[in-house]
Amino acid sequence: MSVRFEPIVGRYMHLDLFGRNHRIYVEEAGQGTPLLCLHTAGADGRQYRALMNDKRITSGHRVIAFDMPWHGKSSPPSGWHNEEYQLTSAQYTGMILEVITALELDRPILIGCSIGGRIALHLALEHPERFRAIIGLQAGAHVDPYYDLNFLHRPDVHGGEVCAAIVSGLVGPDAPDEERWETLWHYMQSGPGVFKGDLYFYKLDGDIRGRVAEIDTRRCPLFLLSGEYDYSCTPEETLAVARSIAGSEVTIMKDLGHFPMSENPTEFLKSLLPVLEKIGRLSNKP
């Protein structure tokens, strides 16, 4: 019998966040410049499995992905059953900075998708000194609500299936079936109300339209990569963000949708690898 183990190592980290203990699941692979990966709303760090299995990346980068509290293998805090989960900008920012400190990451490259791309813009504005560079995937400054969030958490609706159904149209039409359905499976496993709670940040609290032009790319290089088949963060929205931020670089990725690193990693890496190479050159400048 043939057995193959992936190079990904997972472990749990106990971290105090917002005055409460949290048990956070962290996966990583590779060595070198830290590359911290932020998953999308209602999903988890498995979305970055392809990056952690690609030697072109792991030969020079320590690729790290953590499941946010309430997501994936990370537990909600004690007493969760007495509250409603709702992600805010302040919580999201604080969580990421605390993880960086706990893992002793020296100015990592940050890559985040969807809500991770949105918080990437917040971090580029508010904490540029903490990062070597920031890569925003599907990183719009805002999104207008286009469906009723209440359907995501109702006793008469299967939460996981409706979450996957809502995002299914955001996957690019050319995504391989295996990757498409694994991406949707992550959503089917989401905890009750978690996707809805993430979207509070994405659709309301995280709106950064009024401040995004203040981002200074001289302090932290910013790269925006968006799939062409995305009606949540459209190519037009990404291009508008790029035009408002002097010095940012933008790529609209053909044949990809809202989850490029997960739905079609082979095509996504064609756009990501040149960005990582450029960041490496910028970091090595005297």
C-alpha positions in Angstrom: 0.0 0.0 0.0 1.3 3.4 -1.0 1.0 6.2 1.6 1.8 9.9 1.0 2.0 12.5 3.7 1.7 16.2 2.9 4.3 18.5 4.4 1.6 20.5 6.3 1.9 20.5 10.1 -1.0 21.5 12.3 -1.1 22.4 16.0 -3.3 24.2 18.5 -2.4 27.6 20.1 -4.0 29.0 23.3 -4.4 32.7 22.9 -6.1 35.4 25.0 -8.3 37.5 22.7 -10.7 40.2 23.9 -10.2 39.1 27.5 -11.1 35.4 26.8 -9.1 32.3 26.2 -9.3 30.9 22.6 -8.0 27.6 21.2 -6.8 28.5 17.7 -5.8 25.9 15.1 -2.7 26.8 13.0 -1.3 25.0 10.0 2.0 25.7 8.3 4.5 24.4 5.8 7.9 25.5 4.4 10.7 27.7 5.6 11.7 31.3 4.9 9.8 34.6 4.7 6.6 34.2 6.7 3.4 34.2 4.5 0.4 34.6 6.7 -2.9 33.5 5.0 -6.4 34.7 5.9 -9.4 32.6 4.9 -12.8 33.8 3.6 -16.0 34.3 5.6 -17.5 31.1 6.8 -14.6 28.9 5.8 -11.2 28.0 7.3 -7.4 27.7 6.5 -7.8 24.6 4.4 -8.4 27.0 1.5 -4.6 27.5 1.3 -3.8 23.8 1.1 -2.4 24.2 -2.4 0.1 26.9 -1.4 1.4 24.7 1.4 1.9 21.9 -1.0 3.8 23.8 -3.7 7.6 23.7 -3.4 7.9 26.8 -5.5 6.4 28.7 -2.5 7.4 26.6 0.5 11.1 26.6 -0.6 11.3 30.2 0.3 8.3 30.9 2.5 6.9 29.7 5.8 3.3 29.5 4.8 0.9 29.8 7.8 -2.9 29.7 7.9 -5.0 29.8 11.1 -8.7 29.1 11.6 -10.3 32.2 13.1 -12.2 31.6 16.4 -15.6 29.8 15.6 -14.1 28.5 12.3 -12.8 25.2 11.2 -10.9 23.5 14.0 -10.8 26.6 16.2 -13.3 26.4 19.0 -15.6 29.3 20.0 -14.8 30.7 23.4 -16.4 29.3 26.5 -19.9 30.6 26.9 -20.5 30.8 23.2 -24.0 29.4 23.5 -25.1 32.5 25.3 -24.1 35.0 22.5 -24.4 35.7 18.8 -21.2 35.7 16.9 -20.5 38.9 15.1 -17.1 39.9 13.6 -16.0 43.6 13.9 -13.1 45.4 12.3 -11.5 46.0 15.7 -11.8 42.4 16.7 -10.5 41.2 13.3 -7.5 43.5 13.3 -6.6 42.7 16.9 -6.8 39.0 16.3 -4.4 39.1 13.4 -1.9 41.2 15.2 -2.1 39.0 18.3 -1.4 35.9 16.1 1.6 37.6 14.5 3.0 38.4 17.9 2.3 34.9 19.4 4.0 33.2 16.4 6.9 35.7 16.6 6.5 36.6 12.9 8.9 39.3 11.7 7.0 41.5 9.2 5.2 38.7 7.4 3.7 38.9 3.9 0.0 39.0 4.4 -2.4 37.4 2.0 -6.2 37.5 2.6 -9.2 36.7 0.5 -12.7 38.2 0.6 -13.2 39.3 4.2 -9.4 38.6 4.5 -8.9 40.9 1.6 -11.0 43.6 3.1 -9.1 43.4 6.5 -5.9 43.5 4.4 -6.9 47.0 3.3 -7.5 48.0 7.0 -4.1 46.6 8.0 -2.3 48.4 5.1 -3.8 51.6 6.3 -3.5 51.2 10.1 -0.5 48.9 10.6 1.7 49.0 7.5 4.9 48.7 9.6 3.9 45.2 10.7 4.1 43.8 7.2 6.7 43.2 4.4 3.9 43.4 1.8 0.2 42.9 1.6 -1.7 40.9 -1.0 -5.5 41.4 -1.2 -7.5 38.8 -3.0 -11.0 39.9 -3.9 -10.3 43.0 -1.8 -13.1 45.5 -2.3 -13.6 48.5 -0.1 -17.3 47.6 0.4 -20.1 45.5 -1.0 -23.8 46.4 -1.3 -26.0 43.7 0.3 -27.5 41.6 -2.5 -29.4 38.9 -0.5 -31.1 38.5 2.9 -28.6 37.5 5.5 -31.3 36.1 7.7 -31.5 33.0 5.5 -28.0 32.1 6.8 -29.2 31.3 10.3 -32.8 30.0 10.6 -34.1 26.9 12.3 -36.0 25.9 9.2 -33.1 26.1 6.8 -30.0 23.8 6.7 -27.3 26.3 7.4 -24.4 24.6 5.8 -26.2 23.8 2.6 -27.6 27.3 2.2 -24.2 28.9 2.9 -22.6 26.7 0.2 -25.5 27.4 -2.2 -25.1 31.2 -1.8 -21.4 31.2 -2.6 -21.6 28.5 -5.3 -22.2 31.1 -8.0 -19.0 32.9 -7.0 -16.8 30.0 -8.1 -15.4 30.5 -11.6 -17.1 28.4 -14.3 -13.8 26.7 -15.3 -12.9 25.5 -11.8 -12.1 21.8 -11.7 -14.9 19.8 -10.1 -12.7 18.4 -7.3 -11.5 21.9 -6.2 -15.0 23.4 -6.7 -16.7 20.9 -4.5 -14.0 20.9 -1.8 -14.4 24.7 -1.6 -18.1 24.4 -1.2 -17.7 21.5 1.4 -15.8 24.0 3.6 -18.9 26.1 3.6 -21.2 23.2 4.3 -19.2 22.6 7.5 -19.5 26.1 8.9 -20.9 26.5 12.4 -24.5 27.9 12.9 -24.5 31.6 12.3 -20.8 31.9 11.7 -21.0 32.9 8.0 -23.7 35.4 8.9 -21.5 36.8 11.7 -18.5 37.3 9.3 -20.7 39.1 6.8 -21.5 41.7 9.5 -17.9 42.8 9.0 -17.9 42.4 5.2 -21.1 44.2 4.5 -21.4 46.7 7.3 -18.6 47.3 9.9 -15.7 46.8 7.5 -16.7 49.4 4.9 -13.5 51.4 4.2 -14.5 53.5 1.2 -13.9 56.7 3.0 -10.4 55.9 4.0 -8.9 53.5 1.5 -7.2 56.4 -0.5 -5.1 57.1 2.6 -3.1 53.9 2.3 0.6 54.7 1.7 2.2 52.0 -0.4 5.6 53.5 0.3 5.3 52.1 3.8 3.9 48.7 2.7 3.6 47.5 -0.9 0.1 46.5 -1.8 -0.9 44.0 -4.5 -4.6 43.4 -5.5 -5.5 40.2 -7.3 -9.1 39.5 -8.3 -10.8 36.9 -10.4 -12.9 38.1 -13.3 -15.9 35.9 -12.4 -16.9 37.6 -9.1 -20.0 39.5 -8.4 -19.2 40.0 -4.7 -16.0 41.9 -5.3 -16.2 42.7 -9.0 -13.2 43.5 -11.2 -14.6 47.0 -11.5 -14.6 47.4 -7.7 -11.0 46.1 -7.5 -9.8 48.4 -10.2 -11.6 51.3 -8.5 -9.7 50.5 -5.2 -6.4 50.3 -7.1 -7.0 53.7 -8.8 -7.6 55.3 -5.4 -4.4 53.9 -3.9 -1.2 55.4 -5.4 1.5 52.8 -6.0 -0.8 49.8 -5.7 -0.6 47.0 -8.3 -3.6 45.2 -9.6 -4.2 42.0 -11.6 -7.5 40.8 -12.8 -7.2 37.0 -13.1 -8.8 35.3 -16.1 -11.1 32.3 -15.5 -11.1 32.7 -11.7 -13.8 33.6 -9.3 -14.1 34.6 -5.6 -11.9 31.8 -4.1 -8.9 31.7 -6.5 -6.5 29.9 -4.1 -9.0 27.2 -3.4 -11.2 26.8 -6.5 -8.4 26.6 -9.1 -5.0 26.8 -7.5 -3.1 25.9 -10.7 -4.4 29.0 -12.4 -4.1 31.2 -9.3 -0.4 30.4 -8.8 0.3 31.8 -12.3 -0.6 35.2 -10.9 0.7 34.7 -7.3 4.2 33.5 -8.0 5.3 36.6 -9.9 4.0 38.8 -7.1 5.9 36.8 -4.5 9.0 37.1 -6.6 8.6 40.8 -6.8 8.1 41.1 -3.1 11.3 39.1 -2.6 13.2 41.5 -4.8 11.8 44.5 -3.0 12.7 43.0 0.4 16.3 42.4 -0.7 16.9 46.0 -1.9 19.5 47.7 0.2 
